[in-house]
Amino acid sequence: MKIVISLSEACKRALDWEVFCDDLGLDYYCLQYSDGEHEITLSEEQAKKSGLIKE
């Protein structure tokens, strides 16, 4: 399963923003460089690891 989420929503919901960014290869400050509505696609495993969805 693939999950599509905006960066701003991911920031609100991720338990650990640094882990989330590291896992996806994003800069920690990526929200400052975008409009926040940029969508990213995650695997189910990545979403669980960052706390976006429960196991």
TAJO-V218858 format. One record per helix or strand of 3 or more residues. SS is the DSSP state (alpha for helix, beta for strand). FROM is the first residue (numbers start at 1). TO is the last residue. If there is no record, write none. Layout:
SS | FROM | TO
SS | FROM | TO
This chain:
beta | 2 | 6
alpha | 7 | 13
alpha | 17 | 24
alpha | 30 | 33
beta | 39 | 43
alpha | 44 | 49
